[in-house]
Amino acid sequence: MEEKLILACDNQTSEYYKVNGYGAMLDLDIVGVDGKEVDFKTNPFETMYFENTNPTAESRRKIKIKNSSPIQFPFHWSVYKQKNSQKISL
């Protein structure tokens, strides 16, 4: 993408610049849930929902995702054994 800009100063001078950039939107697809392949045409989106639970109960699902964007990006997973949300940082 290319954009032409005019930088105007308060002393009534201006300069013309061209800004060039490349960007891509991050696109992650869900390809598997609990070891089963996901196909949203044959399986409804509701297969992604967690079942109802009671307070203090736990529920887990294993979700497999794929990077479908045109660029590679670094990522990592963090597992927090303590449920102290004050100390979570990304």
Residue pairs with C-beta under 8 A, 6 or more apart in sequence:
1 20
1 21
1 22
1 23
2 18
2 19
2 20
3 18
3 19
3 21
4 16
4 17
4 18
4 19
5 16
5 17
5 18
5 19
6 14
6 15
6 16
6 17
7 14
7 15
7 16
7 17
8 14
24 69
24 70
24 71
25 69
26 67
26 69
26 73
27 67
27 68
27 69
28 65
28 66
28 67
28 68
28 69
29 65
29 66
29 68
30 38
30 48
30 63
30 64
30 65
31 37
31 38
31 64
31 65
31 66
32 38
32 62
32 63
32 64
33 47
33 48
33 61
33 62
33 63
33 64
34 61
34 62
35 62
38 47
38 48
48 63
50 59
50 61
51 59
53 59
67 73
78 88
78 90
80 88
